[in-house]
Amino acid sequence: MIGNYKEAFPDFGQLDVELPGHLEDVSWGNEPCPCFHSAEARVFLYVDYADKALREFPEMERFGLQVAAEDGQHVDDESRHLLHTDDFALVLEKIEARRAEFSARPAP
């Protein structure tokens, strides 16, 4: 799952937030905005346009965090939504908490 948000969303410009190194760009044009995956935290992070007028859903918060299945696929039910916010610091806290939770679990 390797994407390139600059190709999928050429009008997006440069990211104005610093993503942790374990987040991989998995963006593709059928999504409303760039998307990044962390296998370590088992999440997808959606980073929407800073300008609400450019968003597909302007009423939504800029950052969305969703559960990823263990195999890195999207989870298709309402439990997948972890967080919607405009506060990127809160996003980073949630990602790191999930990363710590999964790294502390014993291997199967």
N, C-alpha and C positions, 0 to 999 in steps of 0.2 A: 504494500500500500504506500507507494511513494507519489506524492503530488508536488505541485508547485503553485503556490497561491498567486505568484506574479503572472503565470500563464493563464490560470483559471479565472483570475480576477484582475485583468490588466489595468483597470481604473482604480484599483485599491490603493496603490502607492506603497510606500514603505511602512512596515509595522512600526507603531509608535510605542510599543511595549516590549520589554525584554523577556523572551520566553526561556524557561529552563532548558538546558541542553538535552534532556531526555524526551522532549516533545518533538515529534517527527511531523513534517508537513505532509498531510494526506488530502489536501484540497483538490476538489474537482468541480467543474462548472455547474453541475446539477445542484450543488448546495447553495444556500443564500449568501455565504460569505466564507472566507478562509477557515480551514479546519486543521487541527493538530492533534496527534494521538500520543499518549504516553502509555506504553506497555507496562511500565513499572507502577503507575498509579491506576491503570485500567480506566482511563478517561479519554474523552474527546473534548477538546476545547475549541469553541467557535468564537472567532474574533470578528465582530461586525464592523462596518464602516463607522468612523468617528462622527461623520456627518449623518445625522438621522435621515435627512432627505434622500440619501443614497441607499438606505437599507430597504430590503424587500419587505420587512415588517418594522416600520419606524417606531411603533409603540413598544417594541421589545427592548430590553436592556442590551448593552453592547456585548457583554461576554456571556456565553452559555457553556455550561459544563455538563456533560452527559456520561453515563456509565458506558464502559466498553466491556464486552464479553472477554473472557480469558484468552480466547483465540484472536482478539483484536477486532472483532466485528461489532457492528452496532446492535444494541439491544432494542427490540421493537415493542416496547410497552411503556406505559406512563411512568414506571418506576425509574426509567433511564435518566430523568431530569434530576440533576444534583443541585444546580445553582444557576440563577439568572441574575446578573448584577452589572452595574456600571463601575464597580470598585475592583480594580485589577488586583489589589493587595489581598482582598478576600479570596479571589480566584487562586492565587498562589498558595495561600494558607490551606485551602481545601485540597489542592493537588498534592501538596507536601504531606498533609495528614493521611491521605489515601496511600501515598507512596510508602510512608512509614508503616501503615497498617499492613500492607501486602508484603513488605520486606520482613516483617516480624513473624509472619505466619510460617509454620514449619512446611517444608517441601513435602508434597504428596508421596 
